């Protein structure tokens, strides 16, 4: 049965009015444009949900083990979960997990990085209305979070990740909320993969090289060779061009290039200049390229930009992908909520335990208000939660961003600078221990350092909350709400948008 047109209209209306609520940002900078000569990847995840840090161990599995994938009947486009075979060995990876997204079973992920330095970012990219309307219900197949997790679990290179996504869609089908892209990178290259709605198994992938900069918000692919099967820089489903021809959306005999966005994307906007939030992809790409050679701290600044990072940003991530890194030494910088108001902390895959304050909590978890807590989680829940702590900072800071934002962000940068100053001795010490055959001691060192910085971050957050609260109480007075609704009713979310126009001078930081 086909999806009802009325529901399609509702979905597209939501996309049109609240596009950022569907989105995540992804940044890619090729190695020829970075300070270190390594590939850089950064991004945010944007969901109304609880977010927490996980370092998932490698594991061996029974050859008959199966896992659930797909969406439920509660999804915007209803579906049914299906089972697929798990592989016999899955790789270690770091990820920010989250608890809810419209009928998609938790825990969910937008990606992270694995022990082979394959980094994944998930970003929405809606297909044209006709494709959404053609999506069969109940839909079955792998969905965006499944794909991100399975690539982290199974891929040794970015290209392997693309091929895996294609094979999974070809074999099991694709379950969607309207269309999605994945940025998959390794120390040599990256790929943008666009998975399209319509129940036709449509997908396309474009390679990014060492001189490329790409920002996805939403994801996009433009000009694409019609004979892409003969080009190592592109991949896609066998019917990618022929289906568009059959529908009358593209003339393969004409002079126009096959532009994936123009053919299969939303027809009421343009790639790169659609005006999402306050900076288009084109402006973000230019701003990023202008920073070259781009450092990890530069990438943090890009992801932290107050025109991007706000109450919708569940976390921030930045990773530098370097050839030859020991798996325990693979490192990602993670902010526990929107990094406009939260510090980045270095986490290595060798870290053996995430502190309770950065683990799963009930704050913003769907259904938490309807249930008492499982006693097994009581101690973890009793701990302060990093996501909640730095949401407090954001809410105070964004109440008067002209006054507070420059000061708070200088403090965040100062906190991060201490970590950057320590990175060399921490990593040299850990590598020396590994070379001496003392890998467990190296892991203990990395665990101690990351957990210490996490604890320091929580103390910083408490200091900021107390200071901002005192200023608000003593100087400006505490503003009381006038609206009867505590939850957003479809308007602007909390942000620090002073000087939001990228074409105008910004206030001093």
C-alpha positions as CSV (number, residue, x, y, z in Angstrom):
1,X,0.0,0.0,0.0
2,X,1.2,3.5,-0.8
3,X,1.7,6.2,1.8
4,X,-1.2,8.6,2.1
5,X,-0.7,11.9,0.3
6,X,-2.1,13.9,3.3
7,X,0.7,12.5,5.5
8,X,3.3,13.4,2.8
9,X,2.0,17.0,2.8
10,X,2.3,17.1,6.6
11,X,5.8,15.9,6.5
12,X,6.9,18.4,3.8
13,X,5.2,21.2,5.7
14,X,7.2,20.2,8.8
15,X,10.3,20.2,6.7
16,X,9.5,23.6,5.3
17,X,8.8,25.3,8.6
18,X,11.2,23.5,11.0
19,X,14.0,22.2,8.7
20,X,16.7,22.5,11.3
21,X,14.8,20.2,13.6
22,X,15.4,17.4,11.1
23,X,19.0,18.2,10.6
24,X,22.6,17.7,11.6
25,X,25.7,19.4,10.3
26,X,28.7,17.7,8.8
27,X,32.0,19.3,7.9
28,X,34.8,17.7,5.8
29,X,38.2,19.2,5.1
30,X,40.6,17.3,2.9
31,X,44.1,16.7,4.1
32,X,45.8,19.1,1.7
33,X,43.9,22.0,3.4
34,X,44.6,21.1,7.1
35,X,47.4,22.2,9.4
36,X,48.3,18.6,10.4
37,X,48.0,17.0,6.9
38,X,45.2,14.8,8.3
39,X,41.5,14.6,7.1
40,X,39.3,16.7,9.4
41,X,35.6,15.9,10.1
42,X,33.2,17.8,12.4
43,X,29.6,18.1,13.1
44,X,26.5,18.3,15.3
45,X,23.5,16.1,16.0
46,X,20.2,17.8,16.2
47,X,17.4,15.9,17.9
48,X,15.0,16.7,20.7
49,X,16.4,13.9,22.9
50,X,18.8,12.9,25.6
51,X,22.4,12.4,24.3
52,X,25.2,10.5,25.9
53,X,28.7,9.3,25.2
54,X,29.5,5.7,24.5
55,X,32.7,3.8,23.6
56,X,31.5,0.5,22.3
57,X,33.9,-2.4,22.6
58,X,34.8,-4.7,19.7
59,X,32.9,-8.0,19.9
60,X,32.7,-11.5,18.5
61,X,29.2,-12.8,17.7
62,X,27.6,-16.2,17.1
63,X,27.2,-16.9,13.4
64,X,23.4,-17.1,13.8
65,X,23.0,-13.9,15.7
66,X,20.4,-11.5,14.3
67,X,19.8,-7.8,15.0
68,X,16.7,-5.7,14.6
69,X,16.8,-2.8,12.0
70,X,14.2,-0.4,10.6
71,X,11.4,1.7,12.0
72,X,8.2,1.0,13.8
73,X,4.5,1.8,13.2
74,X,5.0,5.0,15.2
75,X,7.3,6.5,12.6
76,X,6.1,9.4,10.4
77,X,6.3,6.9,7.5
78,X,5.1,3.8,9.3
79,X,7.2,0.6,9.1
80,X,8.0,-2.7,10.6
81,X,11.2,-3.9,12.2
82,X,13.0,-6.7,10.4
83,X,15.9,-9.0,11.4
84,X,19.3,-9.2,9.6
85,X,22.3,-11.3,10.3
86,X,25.0,-9.8,12.5
87,X,28.6,-10.3,11.3
88,X,30.9,-12.5,13.3
89,X,33.1,-9.6,14.5
90,X,32.3,-5.9,15.1
91,X,34.8,-3.1,15.6
92,X,35.2,-0.8,18.5
93,X,33.8,2.7,18.1
94,X,33.0,5.9,19.8
95,X,29.6,7.5,19.4
96,X,27.1,9.9,20.9
97,X,23.9,7.9,21.4
98,X,20.5,9.4,21.8
99,X,17.1,8.3,23.0
100,X,14.4,9.2,20.6
101,X,13.5,10.1,17.0
102,X,9.9,9.7,15.8
103,X,9.4,5.9,15.9
104,X,13.1,5.0,15.3
105,X,14.1,2.5,18.0
106,X,16.6,3.7,20.6
107,X,19.5,3.9,21.1
108,X,20.1,5.9,18.0
109,X,23.4,7.4,16.6
110,X,24.4,9.9,14.0
111,X,27.9,8.2,13.8
112,X,31.3,8.6,15.4
113,X,34.7,7.0,14.7
114,X,35.9,3.4,14.8
115,X,39.2,1.7,15.5
116,X,40.1,1.8,11.8
117,X,39.6,5.6,11.7
118,X,36.4,5.4,9.7
119,X,34.4,8.4,10.7
120,X,30.6,8.7,10.0
121,X,28.3,11.7,10.1
122,X,24.6,11.5,9.4
123,X,22.7,14.4,7.9
124,X,19.2,14.8,6.6
125,X,18.6,15.3,2.8
126,X,14.9,15.2,1.8
127,X,13.9,13.7,-1.5
128,X,11.3,15.2,-3.8
129,X,7.6,14.9,-2.8
130,X,6.9,12.3,-5.4
131,X,9.4,9.9,-3.9
132,X,8.1,10.4,-0.4
133,X,4.6,9.8,-1.7
134,X,5.7,6.6,-3.4
135,X,7.2,5.1,-0.3
136,X,5.4,1.9,0.5
137,X,3.9,1.3,3.9
138,X,4.6,-0.5,6.1
139,X,8.2,0.3,5.0
140,X,10.9,-2.2,5.8
141,X,14.7,-2.0,5.7
142,X,17.7,-0.4,7.3
143,X,17.4,3.2,8.4
144,X,19.8,6.1,8.9
145,X,21.0,5.2,12.4
146,X,21.3,1.5,11.5
147,X,23.5,2.5,8.6
148,X,25.7,4.7,10.7
149,X,26.2,2.1,13.3
150,X,26.7,-0.8,10.9
151,X,29.4,1.2,9.0
152,X,31.2,1.9,12.4
153,X,30.9,-1.8,13.3
154,X,32.0,-3.3,9.9
155,X,34.0,-0.9,7.7
156,X,37.8,-0.6,7.5
157,X,37.8,2.2,5.0
158,X,35.4,4.9,3.8
159,X,34.9,3.1,0.5
160,X,34.0,-0.1,2.3
161,X,31.4,1.9,4.2
162,X,29.8,3.1,1.0
163,X,29.8,-0.3,-0.5
164,X,28.3,-1.7,2.7
165,X,25.4,0.9,2.6
166,X,24.7,0.0,-1.0
167,X,24.7,-3.8,-0.2
168,X,22.4,-3.3,2.8
169,X,19.9,-1.3,0.8
170,X,20.0,-3.7,-2.1
171,X,19.5,-6.7,0.2
172,X,17.1,-5.4,2.8
173,X,15.6,-2.2,1.5
174,X,15.7,1.3,3.0
175,X,13.4,2.7,5.7
176,X,13.3,6.5,5.8
177,X,11.8,9.7,7.2
178,X,12.1,11.4,3.8
179,X,15.8,11.0,2.8
180,X,19.2,11.0,4.3
181,X,22.9,11.4,3.6
182,X,26.0,10.0,5.3
183,X,29.5,11.5,5.3
184,X,32.0,8.7,5.6
185,X,35.7,9.5,5.9
186,X,39.0,7.8,6.6
187,X,42.6,9.2,6.6
188,X,42.7,9.3,2.8
189,X,39.3,10.4,1.5
190,X,35.6,10.8,2.2
191,X,32.3,10.0,0.5
192,X,28.9,11.6,0.6
193,X,26.2,8.9,0.3
194,X,22.6,10.0,-0.4
195,X,19.8,7.4,0.4
196,X,16.5,8.3,-1.2
197,X,12.9,7.6,-0.3
198,X,10.5,5.9,-2.7
199,X,11.0,2.2,-1.9
200,X,13.1,1.9,-5.1
201,X,16.5,1.3,-3.4
202,X,17.8,4.6,-4.9
203,X,21.2,5.8,-3.6
204,X,24.1,7.8,-4.9
205,X,27.7,8.4,-3.6
206,X,30.3,10.9,-4.5
207,X,34.0,10.8,-3.5
208,X,35.7,13.8,-1.8
209,X,39.4,14.2,-2.2
210,X,42.3,16.0,-0.4
211,X,41.6,19.4,-1.8
212,X,37.8,19.4,-1.1
213,X,35.7,21.1,1.6
214,X,32.2,20.0,2.0
215,X,29.5,21.1,4.5
216,X,26.2,19.2,4.6
217,X,23.1,20.9,6.0
218,X,21.2,19.4,4.4
219,X,23.3,16.8,2.6
220,X,23.6,17.1,-1.2
221,X,25.2,15.7,-4.3
222,X,25.1,17.7,-7.5
223,X,26.5,16.8,-11.0
224,X,26.9,13.1,-11.4
225,X,28.2,11.1,-14.4
226,X,25.5,9.1,-16.2
227,X,28.1,6.3,-16.7
228,X,29.1,6.4,-13.0
229,X,29.7,2.6,-12.9
230,X,32.9,3.3,-14.9
231,X,34.2,6.1,-12.6
232,X,36.0,5.3,-9.3
233,X,34.8,8.6,-7.8
234,X,31.1,7.7,-7.9
235,X,28.9,4.9,-6.8
236,X,25.1,4.3,-6.8
237,X,22.2,2.0,-7.3
238,X,21.8,0.4,-10.8
239,X,18.6,2.2,-11.3
240,X,19.8,5.7,-10.3
241,X,19.6,7.2,-13.8
242,X,17.0,4.9,-15.4
243,X,14.4,5.5,-12.7
244,X,14.6,9.3,-13.3
245,X,14.3,8.7,-17.0
246,X,11.2,6.5,-16.5
247,X,9.6,9.2,-14.4
248,X,10.3,11.9,-16.9
249,X,12.6,13.8,-14.5
250,X,15.7,13.5,-16.6
251,X,16.5,13.2,-20.3
252,X,19.6,11.0,-20.7
253,X,19.9,12.0,-24.4
254,X,19.9,15.7,-23.6
255,X,22.7,18.1,-22.9
256,X,21.9,18.8,-19.3
257,X,24.2,17.0,-16.7
258,X,22.6,14.5,-14.3
259,X,22.4,16.6,-11.2
260,X,21.3,14.3,-8.3
261,X,19.9,17.2,-6.2
262,X,17.9,18.7,-9.1
263,X,16.5,15.4,-10.1
264,X,15.8,13.7,-6.8
265,X,16.0,16.5,-4.1
266,X,13.4,18.9,-2.9
267,X,12.0,20.9,-5.8
268,X,11.3,24.1,-3.8
269,X,15.0,24.9,-3.0
270,X,18.5,24.7,-4.3
271,X,21.6,22.8,-3.3
272,X,24.2,24.7,-1.3
273,X,22.2,28.0,-1.2
274,X,18.9,26.9,0.3
275,X,19.2,29.3,3.3
276,X,19.0,26.8,6.1
277,X,19.5,28.4,9.5
278,X,21.6,31.5,9.1
279,X,24.4,30.2,6.9
280,X,24.0,28.2,3.7
281,X,26.2,25.3,2.9
282,X,28.0,27.5,0.3
283,X,28.8,30.2,2.9
284,X,29.9,27.6,5.5
285,X,32.2,25.9,2.9
286,X,33.8,29.3,2.0
287,X,34.2,30.2,5.7
288,X,35.9,26.9,6.3
289,X,38.1,27.0,3.3
290,X,39.2,30.6,4.2
291,X,40.6,29.1,7.5
292,X,43.1,26.9,5.6
293,X,45.3,25.4,6.8
294,X,42.5,24.3,9.1
295,X,43.4,23.0,12.6
296,X,41.3,21.0,15.0
297,X,40.7,24.2,17.0
298,X,39.5,25.9,13.8
299,X,37.1,23.1,13.2
300,X,35.8,23.4,16.7
301,X,35.2,27.1,16.1
302,X,33.3,26.2,12.9
303,X,31.0,23.7,14.7
304,X,30.6,26.1,17.7
305,X,29.5,29.0,15.5
306,X,26.4,30.5,17.2
307,X,24.6,30.5,13.9
308,X,24.8,26.7,13.9
309,X,25.1,25.6,17.5
310,X,21.9,26.3,19.6
311,X,19.4,24.4,21.7
312,X,18.8,22.0,18.8
313,X,22.4,20.8,18.8
314,X,22.7,17.8,21.0
315,X,26.5,17.6,20.9
316,X,29.6,18.6,18.9
317,X,32.2,16.3,17.4
318,X,35.6,16.9,15.8
319,X,38.1,14.2,14.7
320,X,41.4,14.3,12.9
321,X,42.1,11.1,10.9
322,X,45.7,10.2,10.7
323,X,47.2,7.3,8.8
324,X,48.9,4.7,11.0
325,X,47.4,5.6,14.3
326,X,47.2,2.8,16.9
327,X,43.5,1.9,17.5
328,X,43.7,2.8,21.2
329,X,45.1,6.2,20.2
330,X,42.2,7.2,17.8
331,X,40.9,10.4,19.3
332,X,37.7,12.5,19.0
333,X,36.9,15.8,20.6
334,X,33.3,15.8,21.9
335,X,31.1,18.5,23.5
336,X,28.3,17.0,25.6
337,X,25.6,19.3,24.2
338,X,25.5,22.3,21.9
339,X,29.1,23.5,21.9
340,X,28.1,27.2,21.7
341,X,27.9,26.7,25.5
342,X,29.9,23.5,26.2
343,X,33.6,22.5,26.2
344,X,35.2,19.9,23.9
345,X,36.9,17.1,25.7
346,X,39.4,14.6,24.1
347,X,38.3,11.0,24.2
348,X,40.4,8.1,22.9
349,X,39.1,4.7,21.9
350,X,41.5,3.3,24.5
351,X,39.5,5.0,27.2
352,X,38.1,2.1,29.3
353,X,35.2,3.8,31.1
354,X,33.0,6.9,30.5
355,X,32.2,8.8,33.7
356,X,28.6,8.6,35.0
357,X,28.0,12.3,34.3
358,X,28.6,11.8,30.6
359,X,26.6,8.5,30.4
360,X,22.9,8.0,29.8
361,X,20.5,10.0,32.0
362,X,16.7,10.5,32.0
363,X,16.9,14.2,31.1
364,X,15.1,14.6,27.7
365,X,14.5,10.9,27.5
366,X,11.1,10.0,26.0
367,X,8.8,8.4,28.6
368,X,11.0,9.3,31.5
369,X,8.1,11.3,33.1
370,X,5.8,8.3,33.0
371,X,8.1,5.8,34.8
372,X,10.1,5.5,38.0
373,X,13.8,4.7,37.4
374,X,15.1,1.2,37.2
375,X,17.0,0.8,40.5
376,X,20.0,-0.5,38.6
377,X,20.5,3.0,37.2
378,X,20.0,4.9,40.4
379,X,23.7,5.7,41.1
380,X,24.2,6.8,37.5
381,X,21.1,8.9,37.6
382,X,22.2,10.4,40.9
383,X,25.3,11.9,39.2
384,X,25.2,15.3,37.6
385,X,24.5,15.1,33.9
386,X,26.8,17.0,31.5
387,X,24.0,17.5,29.0
388,X,21.8,19.1,31.6
389,X,24.6,21.2,33.1
390,X,25.6,22.8,29.9
391,X,22.0,23.3,28.8
392,X,21.8,25.5,31.9
393,X,24.8,27.5,30.7
394,X,23.2,27.9,27.3
395,X,19.9,29.1,28.6
396,X,21.5,31.7,30.9
397,X,24.0,32.7,28.2
398,X,21.5,33.1,25.4
399,X,19.2,35.2,27.6
400,X,21.7,38.0,27.1
401,X,24.2,36.8,24.5
402,X,25.8,40.2,23.8
403,X,26.9,40.3,27.4
404,X,27.5,36.7,28.2
405,X,28.5,34.9,25.0
406,X,32.0,36.4,24.5
407,X,33.0,35.8,28.1
408,X,31.7,32.3,28.3
409,X,33.2,31.3,25.0
410,X,36.6,32.7,26.0
411,X,36.4,30.5,29.1
412,X,35.5,27.4,27.0
413,X,38.4,28.1,24.7
414,X,40.7,28.5,27.6
415,X,39.6,25.2,29.1
416,X,40.2,23.5,25.7
417,X,43.6,25.1,25.3
418,X,44.7,23.3,28.5
419,X,43.7,20.0,26.9
420,X,45.5,20.9,23.6
421,X,48.6,21.9,25.6
422,X,48.5,18.4,27.3
423,X,47.8,16.3,24.2
424,X,51.4,15.9,23.2
425,X,52.7,14.6,26.5
426,X,49.6,12.4,27.1
427,X,49.8,10.8,23.7
428,X,53.6,10.4,23.7
429,X,53.4,8.7,27.1
430,X,50.7,6.4,26.0
431,X,52.5,5.5,22.8
432,X,55.7,4.8,24.8
433,X,53.8,2.5,27.1
434,X,52.3,0.6,24.1
435,X,55.7,0.2,22.5
436,X,57.0,-1.2,25.8
437,X,54.2,-3.8,25.8
438,X,52.3,-2.0,28.5
439,X,49.0,-1.4,26.6
440,X,46.8,-1.7,29.7
441,X,48.8,1.0,31.4
442,X,48.4,3.2,28.3
443,X,44.7,2.7,28.4
444,X,44.6,3.6,32.1
445,X,46.5,6.8,31.4
446,X,44.1,7.8,28.6
447,X,41.1,6.9,30.8
448,X,42.5,8.9,33.7
449,X,43.2,11.9,31.5
450,X,39.8,12.0,29.7
451,X,37.9,11.4,32.9
452,X,39.8,14.1,34.7
453,X,39.1,16.6,32.0
454,X,35.4,15.5,32.1
455,X,35.4,16.2,35.8
456,X,37.1,19.5,35.3
457,X,34.5,20.4,32.7
458,X,31.7,19.7,35.1
459,X,33.3,22.0,37.7
460,X,33.6,24.7,35.0
461,X,30.0,24.2,34.1
462,X,28.9,24.6,37.8
463,X,31.0,27.8,38.1
464,X,29.5,29.2,34.9
465,X,25.9,28.4,36.0
466,X,26.5,30.0,39.4
467,X,28.2,33.1,37.9
468,X,25.5,33.6,35.3
469,X,22.7,33.0,37.8
470,X,24.3,35.6,40.2
471,X,24.7,38.2,37.4
472,X,21.1,37.6,36.3
473,X,19.8,37.9,39.8
474,X,21.8,40.9,40.9
475,X,22.2,43.0,37.7
476,X,19.5,42.3,35.2
477,X,16.8,40.5,37.3
478,X,15.4,37.1,36.6
479,X,12.9,37.2,33.8
480,X,9.8,35.3,34.4
481,X,7.9,33.5,31.6
482,X,4.7,34.9,30.2
483,X,3.6,32.1,27.9
484,X,1.5,29.3,29.2
485,X,3.4,26.6,27.2
486,X,6.7,25.4,28.6
487,X,7.5,23.5,25.4
488,X,8.3,25.1,22.0
489,X,5.2,25.5,19.8
490,X,7.0,25.7,16.5
491,X,8.7,29.0,16.9
492,X,12.4,30.0,17.3
493,X,14.4,27.8,19.7
494,X,16.9,29.1,22.3
495,X,19.9,30.5,20.5
496,X,22.7,33.2,20.9
497,X,22.0,34.9,17.6
498,X,23.6,38.3,18.0
499,X,25.1,39.4,14.8
500,X,23.7,36.3,13.0
501,X,24.1,37.7,9.5
502,X,27.4,36.3,8.2
503,X,27.7,39.2,5.8
504,X,27.9,41.7,8.6
505,X,30.7,42.4,11.1
506,X,30.5,40.2,14.2
507,X,30.9,41.5,17.8
508,X,34.3,41.1,19.4
509,X,34.8,37.8,21.1
